[in-house]
């Protein structure tokens, strides 16, 4: 069950922590895709990056 996180006396919703954890993971995946040249396969790169972030965020929420 998801519980609130205490950050110096401020209770934060779990989605905030997951959203912050998803950022570096998304950046790492994005770097690997850029380095391998596969990022150029997508028609709208910004839309792909947002959808990649949302997918990683959903996976974090489901499996952690």
Phi and psi in radians as a Rosetta constraint file:
Dihedral C 1 N 2 CA 2 C 2 CIRCULARHARMONIC -1.349 0.35
Dihedral N 2 CA 2 C 2 N 3 CIRCULARHARMONIC 2.313 0.35
Dihedral C 2 N 3 CA 3 C 3 CIRCULARHARMONIC -2.154 0.35
Dihedral N 3 CA 3 C 3 N 4 CIRCULARHARMONIC 2.873 0.35
Dihedral C 3 N 4 CA 4 C 4 CIRCULARHARMONIC -1.328 0.35
Dihedral N 4 CA 4 C 4 N 5 CIRCULARHARMONIC 2.624 0.35
Dihedral C 4 N 5 CA 5 C 5 CIRCULARHARMONIC -1.800 0.35
Dihedral N 5 CA 5 C 5 N 6 CIRCULARHARMONIC 2.397 0.35
Dihedral C 5 N 6 CA 6 C 6 CIRCULARHARMONIC -1.684 0.35
Dihedral N 6 CA 6 C 6 N 7 CIRCULARHARMONIC 2.024 0.35
Dihedral C 6 N 7 CA 7 C 7 CIRCULARHARMONIC -2.070 0.35
Dihedral N 7 CA 7 C 7 N 8 CIRCULARHARMONIC 1.668 0.35
Dihedral C 7 N 8 CA 8 C 8 CIRCULARHARMONIC 0.972 0.35
Dihedral N 8 CA 8 C 8 N 9 CIRCULARHARMONIC 0.731 0.35
Dihedral C 8 N 9 CA 9 C 9 CIRCULARHARMONIC 1.547 0.35
Dihedral N 9 CA 9 C 9 N 10 CIRCULARHARMONIC -0.035 0.35
Dihedral C 9 N 10 CA 10 C 10 CIRCULARHARMONIC -1.858 0.35
Dihedral N 10 CA 10 C 10 N 11 CIRCULARHARMONIC 2.115 0.35
Dihedral C 10 N 11 CA 11 C 11 CIRCULARHARMONIC -1.429 0.35
Dihedral N 11 CA 11 C 11 N 12 CIRCULARHARMONIC 2.243 0.35
Dihedral C 11 N 12 CA 12 C 12 CIRCULARHARMONIC -2.064 0.35
Dihedral N 12 CA 12 C 12 N 13 CIRCULARHARMONIC 2.529 0.35
Dihedral C 12 N 13 CA 13 C 13 CIRCULARHARMONIC -1.193 0.35
Dihedral N 13 CA 13 C 13 N 14 CIRCULARHARMONIC 2.609 0.35
Dihedral C 13 N 14 CA 14 C 14 CIRCULARHARMONIC -1.099 0.35
Dihedral N 14 CA 14 C 14 N 15 CIRCULARHARMONIC -0.463 0.35
Dihedral C 14 N 15 CA 15 C 15 CIRCULARHARMONIC -1.112 0.35
Dihedral N 15 CA 15 C 15 N 16 CIRCULARHARMONIC -0.520 0.35
Dihedral C 15 N 16 CA 16 C 16 CIRCULARHARMONIC -1.181 0.35
Dihedral N 16 CA 16 C 16 N 17 CIRCULARHARMONIC -0.755 0.35
Dihedral C 16 N 17 CA 17 C 17 CIRCULARHARMONIC -1.171 0.35
Dihedral N 17 CA 17 C 17 N 18 CIRCULARHARMONIC -0.741 0.35
Dihedral C 17 N 18 CA 18 C 18 CIRCULARHARMONIC -1.143 0.35
Dihedral N 18 CA 18 C 18 N 19 CIRCULARHARMONIC -0.667 0.35
Dihedral C 18 N 19 CA 19 C 19 CIRCULARHARMONIC -1.135 0.35
Dihedral N 19 CA 19 C 19 N 20 CIRCULARHARMONIC -0.676 0.35
Dihedral C 19 N 20 CA 20 C 20 CIRCULARHARMONIC -1.232 0.35
Dihedral N 20 CA 20 C 20 N 21 CIRCULARHARMONIC -0.579 0.35
Dihedral C 20 N 21 CA 21 C 21 CIRCULARHARMONIC -1.293 0.35
Dihedral N 21 CA 21 C 21 N 22 CIRCULARHARMONIC -0.478 0.35
Dihedral C 21 N 22 CA 22 C 22 CIRCULARHARMONIC -1.310 0.35
Dihedral N 22 CA 22 C 22 N 23 CIRCULARHARMONIC -0.410 0.35
Dihedral C 22 N 23 CA 23 C 23 CIRCULARHARMONIC -1.079 0.35
Dihedral N 23 CA 23 C 23 N 24 CIRCULARHARMONIC -0.930 0.35
Dihedral C 23 N 24 CA 24 C 24 CIRCULARHARMONIC -1.156 0.35
Dihedral N 24 CA 24 C 24 N 25 CIRCULARHARMONIC -0.568 0.35
Dihedral C 24 N 25 CA 25 C 25 CIRCULARHARMONIC -1.132 0.35
Dihedral N 25 CA 25 C 25 N 26 CIRCULARHARMONIC -0.716 0.35
Dihedral C 25 N 26 CA 26 C 26 CIRCULARHARMONIC -1.138 0.35
Dihedral N 26 CA 26 C 26 N 27 CIRCULARHARMONIC -0.698 0.35
Dihedral C 26 N 27 CA 27 C 27 CIRCULARHARMONIC -1.130 0.35
Dihedral N 27 CA 27 C 27 N 28 CIRCULARHARMONIC -0.665 0.35
Dihedral C 27 N 28 CA 28 C 28 CIRCULARHARMONIC -1.160 0.35
Dihedral N 28 CA 28 C 28 N 29 CIRCULARHARMONIC -0.778 0.35
Dihedral C 28 N 29 CA 29 C 29 CIRCULARHARMONIC -1.137 0.35
Dihedral N 29 CA 29 C 29 N 30 CIRCULARHARMONIC -0.712 0.35
Dihedral C 29 N 30 CA 30 C 30 CIRCULARHARMONIC -1.095 0.35
Dihedral N 30 CA 30 C 30 N 31 CIRCULARHARMONIC -0.704 0.35
Dihedral C 30 N 31 CA 31 C 31 CIRCULARHARMONIC -1.127 0.35
Dihedral N 31 CA 31 C 31 N 32 CIRCULARHARMONIC -0.742 0.35
Dihedral C 31 N 32 CA 32 C 32 CIRCULARHARMONIC -1.108 0.35
Dihedral N 32 CA 32 C 32 N 33 CIRCULARHARMONIC -0.727 0.35
Dihedral C 32 N 33 CA 33 C 33 CIRCULARHARMONIC -1.148 0.35
Dihedral N 33 CA 33 C 33 N 34 CIRCULARHARMONIC -0.686 0.35
Dihedral C 33 N 34 CA 34 C 34 CIRCULARHARMONIC -1.187 0.35
Dihedral N 34 CA 34 C 34 N 35 CIRCULARHARMONIC -0.748 0.35
Dihedral C 34 N 35 CA 35 C 35 CIRCULARHARMONIC -1.132 0.35
Dihedral N 35 CA 35 C 35 N 36 CIRCULARHARMONIC -0.631 0.35
Dihedral C 35 N 36 CA 36 C 36 CIRCULARHARMONIC -1.436 0.35
Dihedral N 36 CA 36 C 36 N 37 CIRCULARHARMONIC -0.199 0.35
Dihedral C 36 N 37 CA 37 C 37 CIRCULARHARMONIC 1.541 0.35
Dihedral N 37 CA 37 C 37 N 38 CIRCULARHARMONIC 0.046 0.35
Dihedral C 37 N 38 CA 38 C 38 CIRCULARHARMONIC -1.383 0.35
Dihedral N 38 CA 38 C 38 N 39 CIRCULARHARMONIC -0.253 0.35
Dihedral C 38 N 39 CA 39 C 39 CIRCULARHARMONIC -1.187 0.35
Dihedral N 39 CA 39 C 39 N 40 CIRCULARHARMONIC -0.433 0.35
Dihedral C 39 N 40 CA 40 C 40 CIRCULARHARMONIC -1.304 0.35
Dihedral N 40 CA 40 C 40 N 41 CIRCULARHARMONIC -0.168 0.35
Dihedral C 40 N 41 CA 41 C 41 CIRCULARHARMONIC -1.282 0.35
Dihedral N 41 CA 41 C 41 N 42 CIRCULARHARMONIC -0.329 0.35
Dihedral C 41 N 42 CA 42 C 42 CIRCULARHARMONIC -1.590 0.35
Dihedral N 42 CA 42 C 42 N 43 CIRCULARHARMONIC 2.496 0.35
Dihedral C 42 N 43 CA 43 C 43 CIRCULARHARMONIC -1.250 0.35
Dihedral N 43 CA 43 C 43 N 44 CIRCULARHARMONIC -0.787 0.35
Dihedral C 43 N 44 CA 44 C 44 CIRCULARHARMONIC -2.135 0.35
Dihedral N 44 CA 44 C 44 N 45 CIRCULARHARMONIC 1.717 0.35
Dihedral C 44 N 45 CA 45 C 45 CIRCULARHARMONIC -1.156 0.35
Dihedral N 45 CA 45 C 45 N 46 CIRCULARHARMONIC -0.698 0.35
Dihedral C 45 N 46 CA 46 C 46 CIRCULARHARMONIC -1.127 0.35
Dihedral N 46 CA 46 C 46 N 47 CIRCULARHARMONIC -0.696 0.35
Dihedral C 46 N 47 CA 47 C 47 CIRCULARHARMONIC -1.150 0.35
Dihedral N 47 CA 47 C 47 N 48 CIRCULARHARMONIC -0.671 0.35
Dihedral C 47 N 48 CA 48 C 48 CIRCULARHARMONIC -1.125 0.35
Dihedral N 48 CA 48 C 48 N 49 CIRCULARHARMONIC -0.719 0.35
Dihedral C 48 N 49 CA 49 C 49 CIRCULARHARMONIC -1.148 0.35
Dihedral N 49 CA 49 C 49 N 50 CIRCULARHARMONIC -0.672 0.35
Dihedral C 49 N 50 CA 50 C 50 CIRCULARHARMONIC -1.150 0.35
Dihedral N 50 CA 50 C 50 N 51 CIRCULARHARMONIC -0.749 0.35
Dihedral C 50 N 51 CA 51 C 51 CIRCULARHARMONIC -1.189 0.35
Dihedral N 51 CA 51 C 51 N 52 CIRCULARHARMONIC -0.596 0.35
Dihedral C 51 N 52 CA 52 C 52 CIRCULARHARMONIC -1.110 0.35
Dihedral N 52 CA 52 C 52 N 53 CIRCULARHARMONIC -0.747 0.35
Dihedral C 52 N 53 CA 53 C 53 CIRCULARHARMONIC -1.083 0.35
Dihedral N 53 CA 53 C 53 N 54 CIRCULARHARMONIC -0.774 0.35
Dihedral C 53 N 54 CA 54 C 54 CIRCULARHARMONIC -1.128 0.35
Dihedral N 54 CA 54 C 54 N 55 CIRCULARHARMONIC -0.697 0.35
Dihedral C 54 N 55 CA 55 C 55 CIRCULARHARMONIC -1.131 0.35
Dihedral N 55 CA 55 C 55 N 56 CIRCULARHARMONIC -0.747 0.35
Dihedral C 55 N 56 CA 56 C 56 CIRCULARHARMONIC -1.178 0.35
Dihedral N 56 CA 56 C 56 N 57 CIRCULARHARMONIC -0.686 0.35
Dihedral C 56 N 57 CA 57 C 57 CIRCULARHARMONIC -1.081 0.35
Dihedral N 57 CA 57 C 57 N 58 CIRCULARHARMONIC -0.770 0.35
Dihedral C 57 N 58 CA 58 C 58 CIRCULARHARMONIC -1.137 0.35
Dihedral N 58 CA 58 C 58 N 59 CIRCULARHARMONIC -0.673 0.35
Dihedral C 58 N 59 CA 59 C 59 CIRCULARHARMONIC -1.149 0.35
Dihedral N 59 CA 59 C 59 N 60 CIRCULARHARMONIC -0.659 0.35
Dihedral C 59 N 60 CA 60 C 60 CIRCULARHARMONIC -1.112 0.35
Dihedral N 60 CA 60 C 60 N 61 CIRCULARHARMONIC -0.758 0.35
Dihedral C 60 N 61 CA 61 C 61 CIRCULARHARMONIC -1.153 0.35
Dihedral N 61 CA 61 C 61 N 62 CIRCULARHARMONIC -0.686 0.35
Dihedral C 61 N 62 CA 62 C 62 CIRCULARHARMONIC -1.282 0.35
Dihedral N 62 CA 62 C 62 N 63 CIRCULARHARMONIC -0.679 0.35
Dihedral C 62 N 63 CA 63 C 63 CIRCULARHARMONIC -1.875 0.35
Dihedral N 63 CA 63 C 63 N 64 CIRCULARHARMONIC -0.017 0.35
